[in-house]
Structure formats: structure tokens, C-alpha cells
Amino acid sequence: METVNESRNNGSIYGKCTERCDIPLAEDTNERLITLARMAGMSKAEYGRLVIERHIYGAGAQIAHRDPLLGL
């Protein structure tokens, strides 16, 4: 049976995941991120990607449309 890297199994609906994002976190924040990812049945990378994508493509878009200071 072939072993597949978990973070590549469930990629993004927004395209192939080829870029990296190294984000320094406080130890407590990192531990909480790991806990939430485990609760969701995901790796830390998958969960982090999902949170970022939800914000960029969801909440971020809503904020941009409501905030005149962003030029929209």
C-alpha cells in the first residue's frame, strides 16, 4: 500500500498547494492550533490552510466590501 503525504491528500479547492507559509507562533497558540486540527481530524498544515483560505475567500471578502478604508 502506497503512503501518501496527508497534507497532499486533501489539498485546496483553490488550486494545487505549491507555496509555503512559515508563520512563527507562540507556544500556546501552536498547541491550541494542533488541538483544533486533531479535533477536526486534520493535520496542522491542513487545518491552518483551511482557516487562512476561509478568511481570505470568505470573511476577508466580506470585510473588504464593508470597509471603505480598503478602497472598495
N, C-alpha and C positions, 0 to 999 in steps of 0.2 A: 504494500500500500504506500502511495506517494505522500510524503509530508509536505503540506503547503503552508507557507507563512500566513498566519491568521490575519494579519493586517491587510494582506492582499486578497484574502477570500471575500471579504465584504468591503469592497472599495467604495468609491463615491459615485453617486448618481450624476455628479457634475463632471466626471471625466476620470481618466487614469491618474492615479496618485503617484506622481513622479517627483514632486518637490518636497523638501524637508522644512520643518519649522522647529527650531530649537528654542524653547521658552524656559528660562530659569524660573523656578517656583520655590516658595518657602517650603520647608519640610512638611509642615502641617497641611498645606494646600495640596502638595503632591500625594500625601497619604489619603486625603479625602477624595482626590481625583481617582486614585486606584480603587478605593472602596466603592465609589459610584459606578465605575466601569465594571467591577465584579458584580455588583447588584444588577446591572443591565446585561450581564453575560457577554461582555466585550473586553477586548484588550484596552489598555490605557490609551494607546495610539488611536484605535478606532473610536473610542468614546470622545477623546479630545477633538478629533476631526469632526465628528458629528456635532459637537457643541459649537465649534467655530463655524461650520457650514450653516447650521441653523441660524446663528446670529447674522452672518454675512448675507445670506439669501432670504432670511425671514425678518427677524427683528431689525436688523440693520437697514433693510429696505424700508420698513415701516417708519423707523426713526428718521431716515433721510427725507421722506415725504412730509413729515410733520414739522421738521425743524428748518425754519427759513434761514438760519445762520449757516447751514450747509450748502446754500446756494440752489436749493431746489424748490 
